Amino acid sequence: MNEKLMNLFVKYMEKQEILSKLTEDEKLHGYNYSEIHTIAAIGNLQEPNVTQIASSMNVTRGAISKITKKLLEQNLIEAYQRDGNKQKIFFRLTKSGQFLYDEHEKRHNLWLKRDNNFIKQFDHKTIEQVEQFMSAFNDYLEIQIVELGGKVNEN
C-alpha cells in the first residue's frame, strides 16, 4: 500500500470539507448534506418521485421518504400527483426550496471554476493519466460498496 498516496487522499478530502464549510453560504446552514442534495435532485430531475431521487442519489427509497417528509414539513418542497396517475407522488420545490437550490448551485459552480483554474496548468497527458487513475479507483470503490451490500449509482 502506498501510504503517502493514501495520506494525500485524506488531506485532499479534509481540505475539500474545510473549503465547503468556508464557501457555504449561511443560508444553507441548518440543513444537512442529504437534505441539500435531495433539494438539488428535485431541482434537477424531471417530475421527481421517491424512486427517481433515491436512484439519482444512490440511497434507499426509505431514506428519501424520511428526508422528503422533513422537507415537506419545512415547506421546502411540495408533493403533487399528475392527472390520470393518482398512485405516484411527485415533488417540486417551493419558493424557499428553490432559493436553497439556487444557493447550492452557486456554490457548486464556484467550486468548479476554482478547481478548474488549478487543473488548467497541467498538460493533456497528465490530466488523462489522472482521469484514468481516478476512473479505476472509483471502479474499485464501487466494487467495495457492492460487496458490503451497498448500491452504486449507474451514472
C-alpha positions, 0 to 999 in steps of 0.5 A: 500500500502506498501510504503517502498516496493514501495520506494525500487522499485524506488531506485532499478530502479534509481540505475539500470539507474545510473549503465547503464549510468556508464557501457555504453560504449561511443560508444553507446552514441548518440543513444537512448534506442529504437534505441539500442534495435531495433539494438539488435532485428535485431541482434537477430531475424531471417530475421527481418521485421517491424512486427517481431521487433515491436512484439519482442519489444512490440511497434507499427509497426509505431514506428519501421518504424520511428526508422528503417528509422533513422537507415537506414539513419545512415547506421546502418542497411540495408533493403533487400527483399528475392527472390520470396517475393518482398512485405516484407522488411527485415533488417540486420545490417551493419558493424557499426550496428553490432559493436553497437550490439556487444557493447550492448551485452557486456554490457548486459552480464556484467550486468548479471554476476554482478547481478548474483554474488549478487543473488548467496548468497541467498538460493533456497527458497528465490530466488523462493519466489522472482521469484514468487513475481516478476512473479505476479507483472509483471502479474499485470503490464501487466494487467495495460498496457492492460487496458490503451490500451497498448500491452504486449509482449507474451514472 
